[in-house]
Amino acid sequence: MSNDWNKPVSLALGDPGTFTTIRNNQEASWALIEDWPVEEGKALDQALQTLEAAMKGKKSAEAARLSFIAAAHEAGLDIKA
């Protein structure tokens, strides 16, 4: 299974009005670990688990993308999906 997403997700992780584009599972994992504005949350935990499973070929890239979007909503981030 490909780790690349069919449709990237852009979200405001830094300065207001500045969007970062996430295109694959690895970029999403790094964003969640390094740049995420919250350290705890149910959707965050689920996204990390789903991304790990997707990188091991046990979940689809789309499942990982959707879990990442849910974590972004949970964190209150502006997103363009």
Protein Blocks (a to p, Z undefined) as FASTA:
>chain_A
ZZbdfbdcdddfbbghiacddfbfklmmmmmmmmpcbfbdfklmmmmmmmmmmmnopacf
klmmmmmmmmmmmnopacdZZ
